[in-house]
Structure formats: C-alpha cells, structure tokens
Amino acid sequence: MPHGPVEVGVGPWEGPWPTGPQWDPELLAGGDRRNVVDRYRYWSLEAIRADLDTRRHDFHVAIENWQHDFNIGTVVRSANAFLAAEVHIVGNRRWNRRGAMVTDRYQHLRHHDDVPALRDYLHALPGGPVELHGIDNLPGSRPLEAGPVPRRVCFLLGQEGPGLSEGAREACDATFSIAQFGSTRSINASAAAAIAMHSWVRDHADLGDERTWRG
C-alpha cells in the first residue's frame, strides 16, 4: 500500500490556457490543490465567491462568541457547504478560524456586538425581515423535525455547554429544538448548526440543480 498523504486537486494546466476573467494565472501555472469542487478548479477566489453570490440560499447562521468557541470555524465550514447567505459572529470579534479550513474566504461574515443588534439587522434586510430562531432544547421550543423551517431564517447557536445566553433567548423570534434519544443533555454546537442548515436544504433547496455537489 502507498504511504503518505493523498494528493489533493490537480497539477499545472496542460495545453493552451483557457481565457476568461475567472481563471487564476498562478493556479494555471502551478496547479490547484485547494479543497474546491471540480467546476471551480483554477478559478480565482474572487471569481468563486462572485459565482456563489449569484445563488446563495435565504438562510443565515449565527453563533455567540463570548468564550472564543472553537466550534465557530466548523460552523463556518458547514455554512459554506450549504451555501448560507451570511454568517454572523455575535460578541467577541476574534474567533478561532482553524476549523473553517479557509472556507471563510468564500463566505460573507458579519460581526454584531450582541444578539439584539443581530436581530435588528436581520429584521431590516431588503426583501423582508429574516426571522431569528435559536437552536436550543428549551421548554416551548418548536421541534426542528416537525418542519418546514421558515425560508428567510437565521439559525442562532449558543456557546458550547451553556447554550444560548439569556439575552439571546429573549431576543429570538422563536427557538427550535433537536430531538435526542440518548443520555446526554446536548449535542455539539457545530453539529446542531449543521443539522439546522440541512433541515433548511431539505425544505427549500433546489436539489435538481446541476451544480449541486454530490461527490
């Protein structure tokens, strides 16, 4: 069996270079080893982000950042995979980007000092207000599995451990709960975010789009 890391991506472009504003000369010359889908090979970061902007989904995702939660990077990576409109960081401006695996470069990220500021921003967006729904197993929460989730919605995650802060609970338009059947009281915050985003995809995304990545 061979040893060593599996080589990701493609090497230098073979043959005459393609023409067009989306192509990155450095990638064409040196190869593209990024973790991007095949249709974006050799495209510049700016071109990829612009193409994603033409078809982003109507949901947002936000996470409270009072303790520099390590889950934020993973939430950003999932938001990129499910093509969230925007990712919102609430609280501390600095966050651990390691888990994002550079996918934050392809996303629109916004910072808000607190959850009321986030709610005000969402409610004032062009096209109509975006509802702010917390994800937490709180009394009175609507089961996420009951669906459908609102089309224009922002899923708000709390800190790993304590969950949504008291202020966040008061500011949310509503909360969703995720059904659990084991012994633990909660699941990982980034896992909860991915479940919520995928619920939106099941309810609203165009799964017949030829650009949907299926491996």
Secondary structure, 3 states (H helix, E strand, C coil): CCCCCCCCCECCCCCCCCCCCCECHHHHHHCECCCCCHHHCCECHHHHHHHHHCCCCCCEEEEEECCCCCCHHHHHHHHHHHCCCCEEEEECCCCCCHHHCCHHHHCCEEEECCHHHHHHHHHCCCCCCCEEEEECCCCCCEEHHHCCCCCCEEEEECECCCECCHHHHHHCCEEEECCCCCCCCCCCHHHHHHHHHHHHHHHHCCCCCCCCCCC
